[in-house]
Amino acid sequence: MAAKKGRNPFVWIIMILLFVGLLGFGTGGLGGNIRSLGTVGTKDVSIAAYQNGLNQQLRAFEAQTGQRVTFSEARTLGIDQAVLQQLIAERTLDNEAAELGISVGDERVREEVLRVPAFQDLSGNFDREGYRLTLERSGLSEAQFEASIRDEVARTLLQGAVVGGIPAPDAFADAVIQFASETRNVTFAPFTVDMLKDPLPGPTDADLQAFYDANPDLFTAPEARAITYAWITPEMIQDDITVDETDLRALYDSRLAEFVRPERRLVERLVFAGETPAAEAQERITNGEADFDTLVAERGLELSDVDMGDVAQDDLGAAGGAVFAATPGDVVGPFNTSLGPALFRVNAVLAAEEISFEEARDDLNVELSAQRAIRQIDAASEGINDLMAGGATLENLAEQTELVLGSIDWTPETRDGIAAYDSFRAAAAAAVEGAFPNLEQLADGGIFALRLDGITPPAVRPFAEVRDDVVTAWTAQSTQAAVLAQAETTAALISPLTGFETLELTPTAANTLTRTTFVEGTPPAFLEAVFEMNVGEVRVIDNESGALIVRLDGTAPPDPANPQVAAQLEQAGAQAAQGIAQDIFEAFNAAVQTRTDVSINQAAVDAVNAQLQ
């Protein structure tokens, strides 16, 4: 694992360097000759590496959360410190490699540069001018970039030397597979409420009072917040907005491709290195010696790699006519493309579609009026903020603007009206009595402001108010207790030789169960209980609104001849070895860091951070 970890950064460093200038994290703007945040041993911690690392972590965090993250938010989350510590750790290894004399020659550096796709032209050849321009846009010289490659490869060699040859712990893997792949054979049958011999007596007043007193959590009202709010959404004013027919027609024309779609095809394209292999492949298909799927597999590709999706005839260039004359399943070609000679397979015909302006008009009107409503609300926000800054209350805002006044007794379970919006619920939960209202956004482009008027703490509801709920809960609990008790009595009559049918049960046999097998109609605790049982044991398992009577009929260890078990055994050993290697490498890295001088210029770090604000 550690060895792989050392290799992965090389890939994203190259890609980040390519896009960093476009994403606004360049190295300019600091002035002077500041190029480093400090040193680790004899190695500099470059500003460019810090910026690239921040950018990569921010994009990764945004991809994970689906939300835009500002640099201020990133600092609150500690992302900047994590990036800096990662850089220090890497430069510590670079320094250690240099002190040990681990290095690579120019030829190896050249190989690494030549294999980077970002530095290749359309023909796959190294583009010398593109290489220079890419590095220049990233604020790096060729010497700096190639030095980073040299350090990266040397670091990888050092990591490999530290963790290489870690043996797979067979005993651990055996124990894991024994746990994960041993099997059980069981017979089980449901025991339901309609199988009770005697009807359940109704509760007395004393029963209900005792149950109410013993289960206050069931009858406790949550904290309620009395909130006054003023709000407006695009939907509230959308019907009052008139959209000119000319504007609707212009919107329709600008998106004509959405409404008028020519006939299209679902197509796959397999590109070859030259005309001869392409022609030979088509001949094999024609002669029945191979099909398109076989040709794709022979190239080491998946069908997803050659899928073009749905395309129009003009998208296919010289191949368009033949592809659109073919029927689904046909393979045509070869035809020359920008990537080389290719065969095309037609998978489906998508008929032409046309939605007229008259058909689309109502939807376009709703869309355009909503957009204008959002802009109208956005334009009014500044004036509303000014009124609030001047001391206007929510009631004043409702009188002087289009905001609508409302009130709500909000609890975390409230989901109606304005409480359906996440931003309102978050603001309601965080509101403090006496705080001045703030204007906040709703997900649909609306705005709101709220005031917390009071809090009613959680409290047990009076018995008289919840008596019906008490009856329902008591009945459910008492019924389930009776079911479990009678199921235990029935289970005591079952032995390994007793047929479930003799006790008027409907059994199900389930064999070769593992701990991860899904057994329909069983509760989450079913398999856990089964793997705790001894052969011949009978147990009753609570199934919420009933019970299961289960008998363990047999057990079996993992079968080493089973290919799946063998694969799991190999994977478990590999994962354990990787984990041990990771621990060893982290211990090595920590030891190296303790004896390496680290000097970080906090002023330079602050300057870079200030630039990214």
C-alpha positions, 0 to 999 in steps of 0.5 A: 500500500505504501509503495503505491501511495508513493506513486499516485501523487505523480499522476495528479501532480502532473494534471494539477500542474496542467490546470492550476493556472486556469483554476486561479491558483498561480504562483504570481502575485506574491512579488519579490523572489519568494519561491519557498515556504521553507526547508526540510533538511536540504529540500525546499517546500515550494509555493507551487507545490503547496498551491497545487496541493490545496487546489487538489484537496479543495476539488476533492472535497467539493466532489465529495460533498457536492458543494462549493468550498471557499478557502476560508471554509477550507482553513476552518476544516484544517485542509491547509494544514493537512496539505502543508503537513503532507508536503513536509512528509514528502520532502522529508522522504526526498531529503532522506533519499538524497542523504542515502544517495538514492537518485535516478538518471536523466534517462529515467526522468526523460521516460517519465516526461515522455509518457505524460499525456498532457505533453503529447500531441494528437499523434501521441508524440512528445510536443516540445513546445507544448511541454514548455508552455504547460510548465510556463502557465504553471509557473515552473521552469523545466529544471524545476519540474524535472527536479520534482520528477527526480525527487518523486521517483527517488522517493518511490524507490525509498518507499519500496525499499522500506516496505518491499517484501512484507510477507502475507500473514497466513494465520491472519488471512486464514482466521479472516476467511474462516470467519467470513466464509464458514457456512451454516445450514438452518431451518426456521419458521415464523411465529405470528400473533395469529398463532397465539392460543389465547386472546390478549386481554385488554389493558386496565387503567393501571396497566396504562398508567404504569406503562406511561410512567415507565416509558416517558421517552415515548410520550415526550414532546420535542423542543419547540421553537416559536419562530416568526419569519418573513419570506418570499420565493419565486413561486409566490410572485411568478404568476404576476410576471409577464413574459413577452412572446418574443422572449419565449420565442428567443429562448426556444430558438436558443435551445432548438437542439433540445426540441428538434433532434434529428435521427440519431444512432447508438454507436460503438467505434473500435479504432485500429493502428492502420488500415490493414488491421482494420480491414482484416478485422472487418473480414473476420467479422464478415467470414464469421470468424469473430464478432465485434465483442471479440475484437474489443476483448482482443484489444484489452478493452471494455465495451464502455471504452468504445461506446460513442453514445447517441450520435448524429450523422454529422458527428461521424464524418466519412462514416456517417452515411454508412452508419445511418444506412445500417441496421442495429447489430451491423458492423460497418467500416473501416472508415478513416477518423481523426484517431485512425481507421475504425469499425462502427457497430450500430446498436439502436436507431433513435427516431427524430424528435420535434417539439414545436414552439406551441407545445413547449410554450407553457414550460418555457413560460414557467422557466423564464418567469421563474428566472425573472422572479429569482432576479427580481428577488435578488435585486430586492435583497439589497434594499431589504438588507438596508431596511434591516440594517436601519432597524426594521423588524420582520413586521416592518419588512412585511409592510414595506416589501413583498416579504410575507410574514409567518410564524411557526412552532418549529421542531426537528420533525417539522417539514411543512411550508418554509420548514421544508427548506434545509436552510430554514431548518438549519437557521431555526435550529441555530437561532438565539433569542434576542439576535438580530435577524439576517437575510438568508437564501432558500434553495429555489432562489427565495429569501427569508429572515427569522426571529426566535421568540421563545423556546418550549423545552422537551416535556412529557405530554399529559397522560390524558392527551396521549392516552390513545398512543399509550394504548397502542404502544402498550398493546404492541409491546404486550402482544409481542411479549406474548408471541415471544413467550409462546414461541419459546414454549413451542421451540422447547418441543423441537429437537433435531429430529422433530419436524416443524410441520408437526407443530403446525409451523411452516418451515424454510430450509436455508443452507450454506449461509455466510455471515453476509448472506441476505435471508428474506423475512429475517431481522438484522440480528438473525445471522448473528444469532445463527453463528452463535448457535450450536448444532441442534440448538433451537432459538427464538429470535425477535422479529419485531412484530412476531418471532422466528423459531430457528434450528441450526442443522449443520456447519461447514468450514470454508472450502479451499477448493472453492475459487471464490474462497481461494480468491478471498484468502489471497485478497485477505493476505494481500490486504493484511500485508499492505496494512502492515507495510503501511504501518511500517512505512508510517513508523519509518516516516515518523522516525525520519521526521524527528531527525530532520530539520524542518523550517517553515516561514509562516509569513510566506504561508500567510502570504500565500493563504491571503492571496487565496482568500 
